[in-house]
Amino acid sequence: MTMKNEDFQYICKIVKEKSGISLSEDKGYLVESRLLPIVRKNDMSTIGDIVSKLRTTNNPDLLKDIVEAMTTNETSFFRDVKPFDILKETVVPRIIEHNIHKDISIWSAACSTGQEAYSVAITLEEDNLRLGSYKKNIVGTDIDTTIIKKAEDAVYSQFEVQRGLPIMLLMKYFMQQESYGEKWELKDEIKRYVKFKYLNLLDNYPMDKHDIIYCRNVLIYFEADIKSQILNKMADCLKPHGVLFLGSSETISGLTDKLVQFDGINGLFRLK
């Protein structure tokens, strides 16, 4: 199947309008490969048939399928490691210093299948000496409802738990269920801290203020004006002492005047 350029441009326009994600000209193969299952699901022959249907009906279910297909869900437990060391060594002491209510609120944006949110929960649980009396609330959000359901289930393959999860933590916080075969289920003692829900980062954020927001390696898919909007809205969701984690190579330069780099640490920002 070869996708026509006008169909590719229309799909790009739809995806950007609905999710903010910008697809460059070299993403034609990616778009085509991810839309083929939708073509088959709807008993169509070509991607052009999808475009024709959207032009005539603006079908919401079809729109949802397309946006979810274009969403990147790359993640792993304790991804990149260093941000979790920074959480323990720098961010947790800052929260304890400023937190008189003994509660911690954390938001994992674009949470995918939940590994980041659960890695944070495990990190806090392991820090029981300092945080044993703290109430922990972690929310993960994503635009993909199918992915959210998997995050809520917290059942992972052998391959997924081997990617970044130390064996000691696997044995401590997961259980292998016969009904799942080679899969591992997270124990309730960690799952109870974490809730998941749908959220489009282009929308308003109807949530409480947070001590920590994670939005790592997400903004790279957006153009500058969308990045700026998201950063400003996230800044408004931080508590006065709160911090924002971006990817270690991501910058906020020229995008917001509400945030500054935290103590020279790459990828970590606080309110100005």
N, C-alpha and C positions, 0 to 999 in steps of 0.2 A: 504494500500500500504506500502510495506517495501522496503526501498531503499538499494541497494547493496553497500557495503563498497567501492568498486572500483568506483562506480558512484559518491558517496559522495566525495571521494578524488579528482575526476576529476572536480566536481563542485567547490570545494574549491580552486583548482589550477587556474581555470578560473577566479573566483571572485577576487583572490589575484592579478593576473596578470593585470586585467582590472581596479581594484579600489583600490588595496592596502589593502583591508579589509581581516583580517585573521579570519578564522572560525575554532574554536577548535573542538576536537572530540565529545564534548558533545552537539554540535549544530545540530546533525542529525535531530532531530524532527523539529527544526526551519526551516532548509533547506527544508525538505520534505513538511511542511505545506505551505511554501511560494512558492514552485515550482508547487504545485498541480494546481493552477489556470492556469499556463502556459501550463501544460500538457493538460488541457481541452481546452484551447484556440487554441492549435495546433492540436486538434483531435487525441491526442496520448493516450496511455494506461498507461504508466509508466514513471518515471523519467529516466529510462534506455533508453527509446526512445529519450528523449531530448539529452542525452549524445551521443547516436549513431549518431543523426543528426549533432551535433556539430563536432564530430570526422570526419565526411565525407564531410560536407559542410562549416563549420565555419560561419554559417549564422549570419550576423551582427545584424539583428532585434532580433533574438533569444538571442544572447549574451547580447544585451541591456536590454531585458526583465528580464533576469536572474540577472544582476548586480543591476537593479533598485529594484527587488524583495528582494534582500539581504540588501538593504540600510535601516538603521534605521531612521525613521522620527519622533521620539519623540520630541515634543517641546510644548511650551505654551507661552502666553504673560507674560512678566516680570518674566521669569523663574528664580527661586532662589532669586529674589528680590535684594539681596545685590549687585550684579554687577552693577545694575542700580543706586543704591545709591552711589557707588564708582564713577560711570560715572559723576554724578552731583557734588559730593563733592570734588573729587580729579582730575579727568581727564579733565573735562571741564575747570577749572581754569588753568590747565597746557597748554591746547590748546590755550586759550585766551592769555596767557603770551607769547607764542612763535609764534603766528599766525599773521603776518602782512598783509595778503591778505584777511582776514575776510572770509575764507571759511573752511569747515570741510568735510573731506573725510573719509568715514567709509566703511569697508568691513565686511560683515557677511558671513563667510565661512560655507559650509554645512548648508545652511539657511533653509532647509526643506520648510514648507508651509508659511514661511515669518513672523511668530510671533516675532522672535527676532529682525529682521530688523525694523519692524514697531514699536516695543516697544522702540527701540532706537530713531526712528524718533519722536515718541510722547514725549519722555523724552526731546529731544532737543526743540521741539515746546513749551513745558510747561515752558522751561527756556527762555522765550521771552525777559525778562528784560536784560539778558546778551547776548543773541544770536540772537536777533531780526534782526540785520543787517547782519548776517552771511549767506553766501550761503551754503546750506547743500546738500551733495551728498552721498547717501548711496547705495551700491551695494550688493545684495545677490546672492550667487552662490551655485549651487548644481549639483550633477551628475545625478539626476533624473528629466527628462524633464517634466514628468507628474506633479510632485510636484511643479516645477517652474511655470507651468501654473496656478496652484491653488494660489500660492503666488502672481502672477501678478493680478489675479482676486480679491484678498483680500476680499473674501466672506467666513464667518465663521459661524459654527453652534452655537446654544445656549450653548452647552457644551464647545466648544472651547473658546468662549468669557468669560465664567464663570471661566475658569482656569487661574487665576492670574491677570485678567484685572479688576481694580476697577470700580465700577458702574458709578462713576462720569466721568471717562475717556471713558467708553463705550457710555454714553449718549452724550458726547461732540464730539467724533470723529467717531462714527459709526451711520449708519442709518438702520433701519429695513425696508426692502423692501417687499411689499406684494407678489411680484413675486417669492421671495425666501422662502416664508413661515416663518419658525422660524429662518431664517438666517440673519446675520448682515453684511453689506458692509462698509468697511472703506471709509471715505470721501476723496475726491481728494486732500484736503489741506495737507494730510499726504502722500497719495500715490505718489504725484508728486515728493517727495524727493527720492523715492526708485525705483531702477531698478533691474531686475533680469536677470541672464543669466546662461547658462550651463558652468560648469567648473569641470574638474576632478582634484583633489588635487595632483595627480601624475604628471600632465602636468606642463608646464611652465605657469607663471602667467602674461599674457600680460596686466597689469593694471598699472595705475599711483600709486604714493606713497600715503600712507594713514596715517591719524592721529591715527586711531584706527582700529584694526583688532579683530574680534570676532571669535574664533575657540573653543568654549566651549564644552567639553565632546565629542569631535570628535576623538582625537588622541588615545583614549583608545581602538579603534578598529584596530589599526595598530601595527605592530612589531617595535622594536626599530630603525632599520635602516630606515624604512619609516617615522617614527616620526621625526627622525633627518633631513631627506631631507625636509620634509614639514616645520619644524620650521626654518631651514636656509633660505628657499625660502620666507617665510613670513617675516622674519627679513629684508630681502632685499627689501620688499615692504613697510616698515615703513619709515615715515619721521624721521629726527633726534630726534624730541621730541615725536615720536609716541609711542603707547603702544599696547600690545597684551593681550587680555583676553583669558585665558584658563579656564577650570573648576577649582573650588576652591581647589580641592584635587589633581589636576594635577601638575606634576613637569617637569622641563626641565633638571634636573641633569643628566649629562653624555650624553646629546643629542645635545647640541649646545653651542658654545662659543661666539655666537653673541648677546645673551640676558641674562639679569639678572633680578631677582625679583625686583619689584618696591616698595620701602619703606616698605618692610616687609609685603605687602598685598598679601594674598594667591590668586593665580590665575591671578595676574597682573604682566606683564613683560615689560621691556623697553630695548632699545639697550644698549649694554655694552659700 
